Structures are given as C-alpha cells and as structure tokens.
C-alpha cells in the first residue's frame, strides 16, 4: 500500500522516487518484518502460555522432555508479519507476489490445522500423513496451473552450471513442481527438531533466493549471467526480504534455549514459500544445493526408513532425522545447531557461486 500511495508522489518531489526501487523496498521489508515479529511475539507467547498450547514431546528418541509445554505455533506471527509487510511494501499489481503469498498462506493453514489438533487434544497426533500430502499436492498443482494460465511462465527447466541447457519437461513439470514445493515444505518441517535449527538455514536460503529472483526479473542482468529471465519475478525480492526479516525476528525467541517453537504452521509455510520462489525464478534444482541442510535431513529419514524395511530392522543412523543422530552420539544441542548453520552458510555461498560457474 505504501508503494501505491507514495510512489505517485514522485511527480511532486523526487524523494518519493525511491519507492520505485525493488532494492529499497526489499530492505524496508526485511526491517519491517523483523521488527513486527520482535514486538508481536512476546504478547503471543504470553497468550499461548495462558491457553496452555505447549509443545508435545515424543517419549522416543533423545530426551527433550524438559521442553514439553514450551509455547508453539510461533509461525502464526511469522505469517502475520510477512502478510503485513507485503501489503505495505509490495507492488500489489504483481501476480507472482499474490501467487506466492497464496501458497504460503495455504500451507500455513494446513500446518495450523495440524498444530491445533495437537495442542487441543494434547497428543502428538494431528492430520494424517496422507491428508497433509494430499492438501499440499493440490495446493502445489493449483499454484502451477495459475502460473501457466495467467503469466508467461513455461515448463522449461534451468540446470545449474550449464548456460543454455534448458530441457522442457512438458506435462512432467506438474509432478516435478509438486515434488519441489511439497518436498521443500516437509524438509523444513523435518529439520525443525532443535532450537533454532530450521530457521537458521531458512534465513540463508531466503537470502539466496532474494538475490536470484531479483536477477531473474532484471532482463540485462539475467542475460549477462545466463539465467532465465522471468518478467515480474523481481518483485519477489520483497517477499523473500519479508521472509528473511521475519526469520531473524523469530530467531531472537527461538534461539537456544527456545522461548517458542514455530510449529507446523511455520515450518510448512516457510518451506513451501522457498519451493514456490524456486519454481517462479526457474531455479528449482538450485534449491537442492542452497537448502542442502534440509535435503540432508529429509534424505536421512528416507534412507533410514528404506534400509530399516529392507534389512528387517537395521539402521544407517542412530536416529533420523540427521540432527538426532548427532544427539545420540553425545553432541550438545547448541553445537549441533551452530554447526548446521555453518554448513547452511557454505551451501548458500556455493549456490550463489553457480552464477559464474557456468
């Protein structure tokens, strides 16, 4: 709204011309979302405590019973902050912005249903796995349909490290997109097992894609760097900035020892937003590199389950997801968290490095 109200005033004074620039509005979005989460989270934590909406801790696995009852569903404030920020600083005529915000909200709604059932029934049960996957797949499919129907979006795939190799997946781009968005959503969810473990790498990946969508939306820079040009995608830098700022604000309260957890409402929506931005920027495969920590966590679960079934009970890891394996080895929780953050930063730098390694 600020963009639409203030930018037209540039005809009256040159100062208001600054609202035209995506870079300025992206920085403003980071600061706005971060401050909103910082100031809104304490009253929300108090509210959740009064309602006794605390985290349910499973009895199997590492001993985290001391965390039982910690307020959860902090993702509600993250979503609220992002929505307010986008309404303030985004170009609301941009279809990609609404499309990405829509899938962000829908996945948040799925997570909220799951969290609500858990905290009200006081059991570590929510929506069934099939129910969540079905809702997620339908949402991802609708997302791609609208992108193809109302924009110049195509089904070609950009491959990191290759300049002009862009295979067209055709009809297979639908299941591929579902895999990217649903996979990213659930990978972030699996990573969210220790204080600040998921939000740290998320901030890194949001920063990486904040850069890539800006470049994808800039014709000259996209041509120079040999990446797909997607008209209008640059506005998603503001969205990524809002995600990054909200993530930083949340980390203030989620850092060890956590005062609140994001819950499925946070992890599912944040993961889906990364997948959606990766798809729109035509950097879907890059997400596997930029989000290497999330990929490792998800793969550790899939490999553990497959190996367990094939061998009749044997395990590759002491426990999955991967962060629990290191807990079982005796690593202190803060050490695991910080080392995963360091690895996430390296993955993020490698992803950015692909811009020149082509």
N, C-alpha and C positions, 0 to 999 in steps of 0.2 A: 504493500500500500504506500509506503514511503517513496518507493521508486516512482509510482504512478502519480503521486501528489507533488513530489518535489522536483523531479527531473524536468517537467514542463516549465518550471520557473527559471530554467537556464536562459530563456529569452529575456528575462528581467535582469538577471545577474549571472555572471559567468561561474560563480562559485557552485551553483546548482548543477553544473555540467558534470560534476564528479559522480553524481548518482547514475550516470550512464555507464560507467565502467564496471565491468564484472569483477575486476580485481578489488576495487574499493568495497563493493557490496559483499564480496566473499569475506574480506577481513572483518567487516561490520557484522556479518553473520556469525563468524567464529566468536567474537566478543559477546554478541547478544545472547547466543545460545548458551555459552559458558556461564555468563552471569545469571541468566534465568534459572539454570539448573542449580547453581550455587545458592541462590536465595530462596528458591521454591522447595528444595529438598528437605531442609530441617523441619518445616511445618508438616511436610508429607510424612517424614519419618515419625514424628510425634503422633500423627493421625493413625498410621499403620500400627504403632505400638498400642494405642488406645483400643483399636479394633482387634488386637492380638492376631494380626496377619503376619505370622512369623514363618520362617523357612522350616520345612520338614526335612530332617536329615535321615538318610537311609542308614540302617544299622550295619549293612555290609560295607566292606571297604575300609579305608583309613578312618581313624577316629576323629570325627568332626562334630561330635555331639555337643561340644561347647558352643557351637554356632547355632544350635537349634533355637528357634524363636527370634533369630535376627530378622528385622523387618525386610520384606521382599517387595517385589513389583515396582522397584525404582524406575523401571523402564517407562512407566506411565509419565513421569516427569520429563524424561528424555524426549518422549514423543511430543508432549505438550510444548516443550521448549523449541523443538525443531519446527513444529507447525506454526507457532507464533513468529519465529524468526523468518520462515519462508514468506509468510504473509506480509511481513514488514519490508524485507529486502529483496524478495524475488520479483522477477518480471512475470506477473500472473497471466500474461498472454501466451506464455511458453507452454506448449502442450507436453513436452518431455518433463517439465517440472511437475505438472499435475499427475502425470502418469506414474512417475517415480514416487511421489508423495502418496498416491493411492495405494500402491503395493506395500509401501512402508506402513501405512495405517492398517491395511487388511491383515498383514502378518502380525502386526501388533495386537489386533483384535483376536486372532487365533491364540496367541500367547496369553492374552488376558483371560480368555475362557479357561484355558488350561490352569493358569495360576489361581483363578477364582475358585475353581473346583477343589484344588489342593488346600487352600487356606481355609475354606469354609467346611470342608469335610474332614480336615485335619489328617489327611492321608497323603502319602507320596504318590498319588494317582490323579491323573487329570484326563484329558482327552486320550483316546487310544492312539497308538502309533498310526494305524490306518486312517483314522479320522483326520488327524493332523496332516498326513501326507496328501490325502485327497483334497482337503481345503487348500493346501499350499500349491498343489499341482494345478488346480482350477484357477487359482489366482494368477499363477505364472503364465498359464495359457491365455487367459484374458488379457494380461499385460502385453504379450507379444502380438495378439490379434489386433489390439488397438494401435500398437506402434506401427504395424504393417498397413493398417487400414487408413490411418489419418496422418501419416508422415511419409517422408521419402526413405524410410528405413528399408533395408534389404536383408537378405538371408546369407550374405557372404560372410566369411569368417576371416578375421585378421590373425596372422600367426606371428608371434614374437620372433625376432631375429631374422625375419625374412621381409624384404621390401615390398615386393609385388606379388607375393603368393597369397591369394585370397580365394580359397575354394568356396563354391556356392553349395551350401548344404540342402537347399530347396526345402522340401517338406520335412526333412530330418532336423531342420533348425528348430522346430517346435519342441520335440523332446530334448534337444540339446539345451535350449533356453530354460526349460523346466528343471533340467539337471543342474544348471548353473545357479539359478535362483534358489531352488529348494535345497540344493546341496550346501550353498553358502549359508543359508539360514540355519540349517541344522548343525553345520560345522561350528558356527559361533556358539550355538546352544550347548554343544558337547564340550567346548573349551571353557565355558563358564562354570568351572568347578572349584576355583580358588579365588581368594580376594584379589580383585583387580586383574586376574589372569586374562580374561577375554577382552576387557575394554582397552587394555594397553595395545595389543596388536591391532584391534579395530581402529584406534586412532591413527596408527601408522598407515593402514590400508586406505582409510578415508582420505588421508593426506596425499597418498599416491594418486588416487583417482580424482582428487580435486585438481591435480595438475593435468592428468590425462584428458579429462572432459573439457578443460579449458583449451588445450591444444587441439582436440578433435573438433571443437566448434570454431576454430580460427583457420580460415582457408589457407592463408600463406604459411603459417607455422605447420599445419598438418601436411601440406605439400612438401615443405622443406625437410620434415622429419620422416616422410614416407609412412604416415599413419592415415587411416581412413578419415576423411572429412565428413562430419555429421552436422549439417546446418542446425543451429539451435541448441546443440549439446552443451555449448559453453556455459549456458545458464545453470547447468547442474553443478558448476563450481560453487555456487551459492548454497546449494543443497548439501554438497559434501562439506562445505565450511560449517554449516549448521550442525551436521553430524559430528564433525571434529570438535567443535566448541562444546557441544552437549556432552561428548565423551570425556573431555577434560574436566568439565564441571562435575560429572558423575564420579570420575576417578578420585576426586577430593574426598568423597564419602565412602567409596568402595575400596580404597587402598587398605592394605593390611594394617590393623585388623578392621574389617569392613563394618561400617555402621548400617549399611543397607545393601541388598542384592538387587540386581536388575530384574530377575525373574525371566520367565519365558516371554513375557510381553516385551521385554527389552532385547533379549538375545535373538529371538526370531525376527523381529522387525529390523534390527540393525544388520543382521546377516543378509536378509532379503534385500535391503537397500543397497548393499555392496554388490550383490548379484545383478540387480536391476541397472545400476550405474555402469557396471562392467559390460552388460549387454548393449546398452544405448551407445556407449563410447566405442563399441566394436573391439573391446579389449577383454573378451571373455576368457581366453586362455591365460592371459596375464594374471588373472585373479588367483590362479593356482600357484603362481610364483610370489606375488605380493602378499597373499594370505597363506604363505607356506606353513605357518604355525597352525592355522585352522585345518589345513589339508592334512597335516601330520596327525592331529588329534582325531580327525574323522577316519583316516586310514587305519590308525591303531585299533579303533573299535571294530572296523570291518574285518581286518586281518585276524584279530583276536577271536571274533565270533566264527569266522570261516575255519580257522585252524582248530578251534575247540570242537567243532562238529566233525571235521574230517578225521581227527585223531582220537575221538572218543573221550575228550576231557583234558587234553594237554593245552598249554598256553604258551604264547610267544612272550607276552609281557606279564609281569607280576600282577598287573591290573590295568584295565583300559577304562577311560581314555589315557593317553600317554602321561599326563601330569600325575595321575595316580600311581603309575609305575615308579616314578621317581620318589613319590611319597613313601611307597613301600620299601624303597631302597634306603630310606632314612634321611633324605634331603629335607631340610627345614622348608616350610611353606614359602617364606619370603625369598629364599634363594631360588626356588623353582620359578616363582613369578618373575623376578627380575631377569633371570637368565632367558626365560621365554620372551620377555620384552626385548632383550638384546638381539636375540635371533630374529624376532619380527622386524627390528630396525634394519638388520642386514638384508632380509628378504625384500623389504621396501626399497632399499638402495639398489639392489640388483634389478628390481622391476623398472625403476627409473632409468637404470643403465641400458636397458634394451632400446631406449630411444635412439642411441647412437650405435649400438651393436647390431647393425642390420646389413 
